[in-house]
């Protein structure tokens, strides 16, 4: 099998050839037909996440080099281990892979939240992923049918779709009694959030993005209005649009400026949900938390139940499409560079 691997953080991915793995036990071997390129791949390729103030999270120990990136995986079942029952993983069928796999034994895993496991086995992060001709999946329970969906779109549900869906479920609780939803960032994950916001929350969102080239895509995805958060008048305009502030804000950027803008955009009892991993640090006047009765929380992808719900929603036809471009797997380095530079609208899916 061929794979494009990180051998040195920050250096170009290296094409490597090695024997195709043979599945054992409950394992399933997938021939990759598509793999989405996620912004988190940029950070994983660099080997760190920026915490601000010169501090970084070093991913070297958890990733372990060499590593094949890619966690938005779709492919064809080739073979299964001896403990996989007939009908669980039929050769020739195509499936989307849930990549957020845990150890299976800790309290988080047994409670159903294995995506939050402290000893993760996540494909494309802690185990080799989809920038390859084949991927080894540890159990058929992580495979999802996508009948009726384009496979390049279907693979994006494993991360950008699932991440957006998980955050929107948290926002749904905040807007249940009424109010506006603001989404910050109309990149790959943010745009997924925009396009499924109404189906999940019942509300068309207001989108904030400094890149006006993404405004048309945001409107096409279902945004009821768009603002530029870098505009000095944006906060006042948003205050008027929302009649005093948003009930929920989802920050799909995760930078100091987006965090501050999002918190300031909340009404009393509002909820700020931080998803993005752009990096940095932000200061927040502590008294404003009780004075606003505000909630600030994070949201990280989703669990297997969320994935089942999301795939059912996607197959229902209630979610608008996402701009998707396909590129050859051999273009992985170029795509990562373009994504890091903010030059991609929607999602790029690598194909063999």
Secondary structure, DSSP 8 states (H G I E B T S, - for coil): -EEEEESSTTS--EEEE-------TT-EEEEEEEEE--HHHHHHHHTEEEEETTEEEE-HHHH-SSEE---EEEEEEEEE-TTS-TTTS-TT-EEEE------SSSHHHHTT-GGG-TT---BTTTB--SSBSEEEES-GGGEE--TTS-HHHHGGGGTHHHHHHHHHHHHHHHSTTS--EEEE--SHHHHHHHHHHHHHHS---EEE-S-GGGHHHHHHHT-SEEE-TTSTTHHHHHHHHTTS-EEEEEESS-BHHHHHHHHHTEEEEEEEEE----B------HHHHHHHT-EEEE-----HHHHHHHHHHHHTT-S----EEEEEGGGHHHHHHHHHTT---SEEEEE-
